[in-house]
Amino acid sequence: MVQQDDLFRLDGAFVVTGGTRGIGRAISVRLSRAGAFVIANYLRDEKSALALKCFAEQEGLQLDVLRADLTTRDGLQRIETRVEETDRPLQGLIHCAATGTHRPIDTLTARHLDWTFALNARALFDLVKQLSPRFSHRASILAVSSIGATRTLPHYTAVGVSKAALEALTRHLAAEMMPRGIRANVLAPGAVMTDVWNSIPDAEARLAEAARRSPLGRLVTVDEVAACAQFLCSPAASGINGQTVVVDGGAAMTA
């Protein structure tokens, strides 16, 4: 029986894909502060990865960064090898890595869709298959989605449909892996101010509208999203499986 004081504590190893920037970084830090050993995956932004590693060392956190392309067999193997090297049970996998192009549908190509699906949806499937023997009992899988999985947004087709696929995949994982004691859920943040918005058309206007629509009167923060991620991966959420939890301050209900 888990003691009440330990309901939100974490242990073992956690892999956070896309874990060195934005929401992923906040989740990596939050989980490590809760007691987990975190492997924060990244691909291109080495500057952000080194900054996180330096921060973790200064804070005394159990957090390492690992460069790996999740769309390749070599990248998947690098993740598994690093998990094995921790000599800890794999207690969680948080898939925050994402990519995509923001274009009108008449300018999208099959290549755009294939590229977006490869990281946003298929990579979680491949990671779960690769790491399946290493998951401990009562481990958690958490997929970070977006409101674009269920609602239409301008120029969001490629990303939106990939996130919808990610959510469907997570529900099936929840059903099939529960007999092993492994839960799978989706975390769907609303608009959050991160550098991802630098690549989105009309970002300033969209963010302002999201803040105006929210009963909070502001955007949710990366720390608020990360706190929910900790909860969903903790013993406190042992009865939550196959669900999509929206963290948007209530903005969606006022649309």
C-alpha positions in Angstrom: 0.0 0.0 0.0 1.4 3.4 -1.0 1.5 5.9 1.9 -0.5 9.1 1.4 2.7 11.2 1.6 4.2 9.2 -1.3 1.2 9.4 -3.7 2.9 12.0 -5.9 6.5 10.7 -5.5 8.1 8.9 -8.5 11.0 6.5 -8.7 12.7 4.4 -11.4 13.7 5.7 -14.8 11.5 7.9 -17.0 12.1 8.7 -20.7 10.8 12.1 -21.8 11.0 12.5 -25.6 11.4 16.1 -26.7 12.4 16.6 -23.1 14.9 19.5 -23.3 12.7 22.4 -24.5 9.3 23.9 -23.7 6.7 21.6 -22.2 9.0 18.6 -22.4 11.7 20.4 -20.5 9.3 21.4 -17.8 8.1 17.8 -17.5 11.7 16.5 -17.3 12.5 18.9 -14.4 9.3 18.2 -12.6 9.6 14.4 -12.7 13.2 14.5 -11.6 12.3 16.8 -8.7 9.7 14.2 -7.8 12.4 11.5 -7.4 12.7 10.0 -10.9 15.8 9.4 -12.9 14.9 11.2 -16.2 16.4 10.6 -19.6 15.5 13.7 -21.6 15.6 13.0 -25.3 16.3 15.5 -28.0 17.5 15.6 -31.6 18.7 18.9 -33.0 18.8 21.7 -30.4 22.1 20.8 -28.6 22.3 24.2 -27.0 19.0 23.7 -25.1 20.0 20.1 -24.1 23.4 21.3 -22.7 21.6 24.1 -20.8 19.2 21.6 -19.2 22.1 19.3 -18.3 23.9 22.1 -16.7 20.8 23.2 -14.8 20.2 19.6 -13.6 23.8 19.4 -12.3 23.5 22.7 -10.4 20.1 21.6 -8.9 21.4 18.1 -8.0 18.7 16.4 -10.1 18.9 12.9 -11.5 18.5 14.0 -15.1 20.5 13.1 -18.2 20.1 14.2 -21.9 20.3 11.9 -24.8 20.4 12.7 -28.5 18.5 10.1 -30.5 16.4 10.2 -33.7 13.2 8.4 -32.7 12.2 7.7 -36.3 15.2 5.4 -36.8 16.1 2.0 -35.5 19.5 3.3 -34.3 17.7 6.1 -32.3 15.3 3.6 -30.7 18.2 1.4 -29.7 20.1 4.3 -28.2 17.1 5.0 -25.9 16.9 1.3 -24.8 20.6 1.1 -24.2 20.5 4.3 -22.0 17.5 2.9 -20.0 19.5 -0.3 -19.4 22.5 1.6 -18.3 20.5 3.4 -15.5 20.0 0.0 -13.8 16.6 1.2 -12.8 13.1 -0.2 -13.7 11.5 1.8 -16.5 8.6 3.5 -14.7 7.4 5.9 -17.4 7.5 7.0 -21.0 6.3 10.5 -21.8 6.1 11.2 -25.6 6.4 15.0 -26.0 8.5 15.1 -29.1 6.6 16.5 -32.1 7.1 18.1 -35.5 4.9 19.3 -38.3 4.3 21.9 -41.0 1.7 24.5 -40.8 0.2 24.9 -44.3 -3.1 25.1 -46.1 -4.3 21.7 -47.1 -3.8 22.4 -50.9 -0.1 22.9 -50.3 0.4 19.7 -48.1 2.0 16.7 -49.7 2.2 13.0 -48.7 5.8 13.7 -47.7 4.6 16.3 -45.2 2.1 13.8 -43.7 4.6 10.9 -43.6 7.2 13.1 -41.9 4.8 14.4 -39.3 3.2 11.0 -38.5 6.7 9.4 -38.2 7.6 11.4 -35.1 4.2 12.5 -33.7 2.5 9.1 -33.7 4.5 6.2 -35.0 7.5 6.9 -32.8 5.4 6.2 -29.7 4.4 2.9 -31.1 8.0 2.0 -31.9 9.2 3.1 -28.5 6.6 1.1 -26.7 7.5 -2.0 -28.7 11.3 -1.4 -28.2 11.0 -0.8 -24.4 8.1 -3.2 -23.6 10.3 -5.8 -21.9 11.7 -3.1 -19.6 8.5 -1.5 -18.3 8.0 -2.2 -14.7 4.6 -3.1 -13.1 2.6 0.0 -12.6 4.5 2.0 -15.2 2.9 4.9 -17.0 2.8 5.9 -20.7 1.8 9.5 -21.3 1.3 11.0 -24.8 1.3 14.8 -25.1 -1.3 15.8 -27.6 -3.1 19.1 -28.4 -6.6 20.5 -28.8 -6.0 20.2 -32.6 -6.5 16.5 -32.3 -10.3 17.0 -31.8 -10.8 20.6 -33.2 -9.9 22.2 -36.4 -7.3 25.0 -36.4 -6.0 27.0 -39.3 -3.2 25.3 -41.2 -3.0 22.5 -38.6 -4.1 19.5 -40.8 -0.9 17.6 -40.7 -0.2 18.0 -37.0 -3.9 17.7 -36.0 -4.5 14.4 -37.7 -1.2 13.0 -36.3 -2.2 14.0 -32.8 -5.6 12.4 -33.3 -3.8 9.2 -34.3 -1.6 9.5 -31.2 -4.6 9.7 -29.0 -6.2 6.7 -30.6 -3.0 4.7 -30.3 -2.7 5.6 -26.6 -6.3 4.4 -25.9 -5.4 1.0 -27.5 -2.2 0.8 -25.5 -4.2 1.5 -22.3 -6.5 -1.4 -23.0 -3.8 -3.9 -24.1 -1.2 -3.1 -21.5 -3.4 -2.8 -18.4 -3.2 -6.5 -17.7 0.6 -5.9 -17.1 -0.3 -3.0 -14.8 0.8 -0.4 -17.3 -1.4 2.7 -17.7 -1.5 4.9 -20.8 -3.1 8.4 -20.9 -3.1 11.5 -23.0 -2.2 15.0 -21.8 -3.7 17.7 -24.0 -2.5 21.2 -23.2 -4.2 24.3 -24.5 -2.2 27.2 -25.9 1.0 27.4 -24.0 3.7 30.0 -24.6 6.7 28.2 -26.0 9.1 28.7 -28.9 6.9 26.3 -31.0 4.7 29.3 -31.7 7.6 30.9 -33.7 6.7 28.7 -36.6 2.9 29.1 -36.5 1.2 31.7 -38.7 -0.6 34.6 -36.8 0.8 33.3 -33.5 0.4 36.5 -31.6 -3.2 36.9 -32.6 -4.0 33.3 -31.8 -2.4 33.4 -28.4 -4.2 36.6 -27.5 -7.5 35.1 -28.5 -6.8 31.9 -26.4 -6.0 34.1 -23.4 -9.2 36.2 -23.9 -11.4 33.1 -24.2 -10.0 31.4 -21.1 -11.9 31.8 -17.8 -8.4 32.1 -16.3 -7.8 35.3 -18.3 -4.4 34.0 -19.4 -2.6 31.1 -21.0 -1.7 28.0 -18.9 2.0 27.7 -18.1 4.4 24.9 -18.9 4.7 24.3 -15.1 1.0 23.8 -14.9 1.1 21.2 -17.7 4.1 19.5 -16.1 2.4 19.3 -12.7 -0.5 17.4 -14.4 2.1 15.1 -16.1 3.6 14.3 -12.7 0.1 13.5 -11.3 -0.8 11.2 -14.2 2.5 9.3 -13.8 2.2 9.0 -10.0 0.4 6.5 -7.8 -2.2 9.1 -7.1 -3.5 8.5 -10.6 -3.6 4.7 -10.4 -7.3 4.6 -11.4 -6.9 6.8 -14.5 -6.3 4.9 -17.7 -7.1 5.5 -21.4 -8.1 9.1 -20.7 -7.4 12.5 -22.3 -6.8 15.2 -19.7 -7.1 18.7 -21.0 -5.1 21.5 -19.3 -6.3 24.7 -20.8 -7.8 26.7 -18.0 -11.3 26.0 -19.4 -10.7 27.7 -22.7 -12.2 24.9 -24.8 -15.5 25.0 -23.0 -16.0 28.6 -23.9 -15.4 28.3 -27.6 
